[in-house]
Amino acid sequence: FHTLFMLQVENVKLLDRYTNRKAANGTLYLTATHLIYVDASAEVRKETWILHHHIATVEKLPLTTAGYPLLIHCKNFHVAHFVIGQERDCHEVYTSLLKLSQPVKPEELYAFSYNPKMSKENREIGWKLIDLKVDYQRMGIPNNYWEITDVNKDYEVCNTYPPEIVVPRAANKAVVVGSSRFRSRGRIPVLSYLYKGNNAAICRCSQPLSGFSARCLEDEQMLQAIREANPGSPFMYVVDTRPKLNAMANRAAGKGYENEDNYDNIRFKFIGIENIHVMRNSLQKLLEVCEMKSPSMSDFLTGLENSGWLRHIKAVMDAGVFLAKAVKDEKASVLVHCSDGWDRTAQVCSLASLLLDPFYRTFKGFMVLIEKEWIAMGHKFSHRCGHLDGDPKEVSPVFTQFVECVWQLMQQFPCTFEFNERFLLEIHDHVYSCQFGNFLGTCHKEREDLKICEKTHSLWPFLLQKKQELRNPLYRGFTAYKELQPNTLPFSFQFWCGMYNRFDKGMHPKQCVLDHLLSCMSQKMKLEGNASELENKLPFLDGPLPSEACSLSKVGRAASKTPMLNTPQDYEGEPSPVLSNGTSARDIDVTSDVDQKYKENLSHHRDLHDLNDAIDVLDSEAKDGKPQHH
């Protein structure tokens, strides 16, 4: 194992920002994929793993009496403060991390070397797990008004859309091609979600190349076809998610927004979500607040307000709520765009779908939603997440904001999501980890060129194997809640400590109630399993008393239906405390489950059965999760 180390430095201190404990002292290792810190001062071996791709910045601080400080900020909001004894060692670690954390070519990303010892057949099955055609069929497409077309099969219409798109049946190829010439980057109006209850649709596109007066007959026909595909409404909304001033500024560049005079029966509306640059700066201010050493309540609240972060989260949520209400209550179709239709548009369309459809609140449904609205439709993950050494102005927390909006909904509706907070954190980790191929590149064509499905593994099977520990124990099932109507008044939004201060152990003194519930469920099932085993052994003894046999047989029947949950407490000995974000405060301190045991992620698993017969709050629809063994 030691031959894998590219660099090894002894006597390195690791500082803890939130406790006054003595700094850890240990050895820092650099491998091809991870920084590993082993605390030699701990009574039990304690490791910190940081994936190189997670590193956002590496900073050398001024010399102190203890040595040469090195501050590492990660994209998943982990902050590591090392102090290295020798300047030469510090500089070597610094330059190595800069190089390792900023690969230049896609082929250098972790996904292309990650090998979980999985057969080629299983890898291919993993990539076929999510089939977007099945989701469209679930919505009732194709039908009399909508069709799945391969008009973009050679990426001639739009090189950032997938080969197959859903368009109105009334829009022929000439209309599609004509509209693409009038839309920024050819991103024509296509269907995002069809509400089966009343045929109202959510569609998405990019801004029109309208300037101050230009118009396009085919584009007008395309919008008319969308409106007429919903016979129950005499009008449709066109929603521009940008602030009006931004959209007007784009007019001077020959772009802009739709002129209501040129389109029949549309109602135009601006929803002011700021651009990627404002969001990037806002997050930076938020993180500065999170890193304050000992802030007063006033300092923290003032800093949080000045960052504007929750104001931006509210703006995204408000937009999603507007779309959902327009579709459900007004029975009107909606066309959504921002500038290029791959940032704010993705946030708003996916959030509206989540509010309208309980399927997207399940494990499988949420994966489908991300594949459909973010991956297939060309959100530029590679640029927005800074996967490669590139323009820092292209980096922005667009997907992070979406994940936070989902978490905010989970706080208001704790029984409506099949998954828990940890599931969101796992996905967020892997958007940046580059360990799996799902989020590499910027669009379908680029992933095709990189041969992602042939050379990398999909994240989704890995997450489904961990389904039991990512499950929400309060989930009431698929049919308990249909549409969600969240409160978006300011007091409804919370600071997400579990995301932004996730790795600061001193800030998580209490065990999360949901984690404790999962632990109790696990313990209950373990005891039932033990009882079942003892019952099976009884015939070989003198035989039980009649009353005991009756009692035990009931327990046995329950146990046969309720396998053990695989939770952080599911280990021998005393259960470790679990932090509010679900991180186990055991002897190993890692940036994510993956970094801790990434060599064995997909190698060991066992079949699990549905838990419903034992605990009625779990989803009757859930099938055969496969958690991994530790």
Disulfide bonds with the S-S distance in Angstrom:
none
